[in-house]
């Protein structure tokens, strides 16, 4: 453990069950677990203020991280969380933000009021990581339909653009994950999504055997919660074009925001079960197994508004990726890893299945990203930012 940094940091965010990294109702929970542990490894004193969980005590420790479960989702979520964070008297309070992360639209007004309500004199600096950033010009009827927002496009555009302009005005610093997002958020700093060091790397053949995958066919993996904005239909269309040479795996459960409302995942399975294997929710212990079994990870997002946890896991397990052209531009991936549509992706998958050496060509395309996105490097970037603010 490094002792160079001694900053007291309080993160406000969802957090998985104790001892778990890949868990919770959002990818932000896994992100927070990784960030908190990496900050602690670098010598910071870290507290996480997280939503209540019936199976966990109000205050507990997770390794070197203190976890305080202090609020419930809804209109009062963020004011309550911010009050609990300020009570820790940490030098930095760092909120992890997504548009619907703390209880849907009803929780959004509470964010700005919580950030504005600073005690004088200030005892802490406020940092916000915006896990979602949207170009307001892209918020049209297709965007509203794709994201199942449920309000007219003009109202959605106004609400999202106002939020993105307002958060920097009530924060000491704002972090986004990709340089492409910084142009839409005033004075934002780009710090990439971290890449894990896998605790275990399973033998590919053994992983496939345990998961019941054909050892002779190319395995293309889409990983994460199922939601319309992820472009899964493009991956499915490509798998139909590629034919029997390719087995497509869609690993993940219904996105919590869509559960009991739209039935998106159930409809997808019912319509396309003949061409894709749908795993449902992936347990923490099976994440490594799926990535070790995969030949290529697909990122078919048509309108990316966030970095990709699946990309970070692919980099961690050294699995090649293919991304939609918009996703490749957003994440700084080389054009050799980009595809334009289902026909293009289907042809790429067919070639990979018939020429295994082509996978190594893809792997070279992301080799440099892994080194600069390790969690210890990301934690140090955060701590340097914190230190500048506190000083």
C-alpha angles and dihedrals in degrees: 000000000000118000096191093103125050100172117146105228128185116194120199109205147104111288130195125238115292113283092017128106103178104051144089133077096289139038086240088073092061090044091053093049090053094045094047093050093045092051090050091049088055091055103265121137103235133196123177119205103203140169118281117269120196093216094053135065121250091250126027142142125245104194104300093344124094113217119202114187101202114147147042128225115266142070094322096042099102099037088051092045092048092051090052091048093050089050089064089061089219116172090233129033109197119192121199106213137196125161097250100019100111103043111315128272093333090066096051098083090052091062097066094040090051093050093045094050097085121159118234123264092034116235096185143033120236123226126178126196109204105208090183125047123173130192100235089218089064094059101102135131091286091053093050091048094045093052096039089230095159099215132090116278094248092054091047092049092049094047096046097043091047091051093049092050095043102049094067091049092060098036133075091220138001125208127202125182102230132037089233090067095051092074089066097048118060114242094353121163119219114227114166127238107265126250119222128231100231114242088213137011113206126209108263095228092048092048090052092048092051092048096045096243124153106254092210100055130078111257114215113189131204108187134192141041113336113247135149094245092064095074096233091155089065091055091047092049090050091051090054090052093046092052129193094342089076132055112199118207120195103194118190144062131259113295106260091234090061100042115121090002113070108007088219096153094046092050091048092051094046093051100040107027089115094065105030137042111230112202101184118216112358115225118230092249093054098053093087091045093057095047093046089052096049126095095194136006117221124215103183098165109154096197109021116203099165143030115266126253088195090058090052091051092047089054090047093054095038094242117154118243138211116199137185111260092252091050092048091052092047095051097038095246119160118260090246088073095050130097129190106210144342093284091053093046092046091054091048092051092048090053092048091051093052098038109040092181088069088072090067089054089057092046091057089058094067100032094108096049095064096060095051094045103052112134093243090055091047091048091052090051089053094047092050089053092048092049092053092051096047093046 
